[in-house]
C-alpha cells in the first residue's frame, strides 16, 4: 500500500443524527459554500470535537487556531470527508454530504493540503504521476486526454504554484543543486548559434523554424528569443515532472502538494498547518501563494494553524478552539482589537511576543 493511501484510509462507522445534537444555523446564503453543522467527534469517551458549527463564505478564508489537541485537525478531516463525525453534518452549497462516502464530484470540490508533504506525497512516484492521478480520476481534462495534454496541465500547475524558473532543489544524493531556470537556460541558449537556438525552440514548443525565420530584423530576434525562452521553460518543467519528491526542498514539496490539490479544480481548500514544517524564509512564500490563489481562482480557504500571525496574514475571520470547543469566532480585525475570552487573549499575547505577519489576504 502506498504511503499516501496508508495515511488516508479510514474506518467508517455508523453516524447518528439525533435531535439533541442539532442546532439551528442562520438560513443558508448563496454566499456560503461550506457549512459544518453541530459537528461532534468522540473517541472511546474522549471528546475531540464538541458540537462545533461554522459557515465558510464563498471565496472567504477562516483561520481555525488553538493549541495542539484543540480539535482543529480533526475538524478539518471531517470537513474533507476523511473521517466521519459521531454526529453533525457537513453541507456543500447547502446540500448535506455523506460523512466519508462522498461522490467523486463532491470529493473533487473539497481538497485538503496536509502539514507534512512527506507523508502525503508518495516517494516512489514521479511528480508527473502525483499531479496526473487526480485529474485523470476526476476527468478534469475530459474522458480520454492524451499524454501531451496531461503534461501541459502538469506544467501549468507547477507554474501556478511558483515552481519553474530559478529554483533550488535537492537531488537524490542529498546535494543541493541549482535548477538553472529559464534565465540560465536562455543565457546558455544565447551562446549557441541562432539556427541551433531556433531548432531548440521549435523542438520544445511546436513553433516551426520557418515561422521564426520568416520574420525580419528586430522582430526575428525577439521571436527567436521568446521561442528559446519557452522551450527552456518547457524543458525545465518536464525535468521537474520526471523527478520524485525527495529531489525537492521542503518548501517545494509543499508547493507540489498544493499543486496536486489544485489539479482537480477545487472550490474549497482545507490547509492543515501548511507552513509549520517549513523554514521561516519559505513560510511567507507559501502564504503569498495561498493568498494569490484566493485572488485569482476564488478559492474558499479553511486554514488550520496554531500561529495567529499566519491566520492574520490570510484569513478574514478567526475561530479559536480549545478542548474541542469554539471559544470565539470573530472577523480578524475585530479579534485583534478584542480577542474575547482569557484563553484567546493569552494566545494573542504569546503571538505578539514573536511577530504578527502583515495581512496578505486574497480579495476575490
URSUL-V754994 format. One line per field, one symbol per residue. burial: I if it has 9 or more other ideal C-beta (glycine too) atoms within 8 Angstrom, else O. A space follows every 50 residues. Layout:
# URSUL-V754994
burial = ???
This chain:
# URSUL-V754994
burial = OOOIOOOOOOOOOOIOOOOOIIOOOOOIOOOIIIIIIIIIIIOOOOIIII IIIIIIIIIIIIIIIIOOOIIIIIIIIIIIIIIIIIIIIIIIOOOOIIII OIOOOIIIIIIIIIOOIOOIIIIOIIIIOIIIOIIIOIOIIOOOIOOOII IOIIIOIIIIIOIIIIIOIIOOOOOOOOIIIIIIIIOIIIOOOOOOIIII IIOIIOIOOOIIOOIOOOOIOOIIIOIIIIIIIIIIIIIIIOIIIOIIII IIIIIIIIIIIIIIOIOIIIIIIIIIIIOOOIIIIIIIIIIIIIIOOOII IIIIIIIIIIIIIIIIIIIIIIIIIIIIOIOIOOIIOOIIIOIIIOIIOO IOOOOIIOOIIIOO
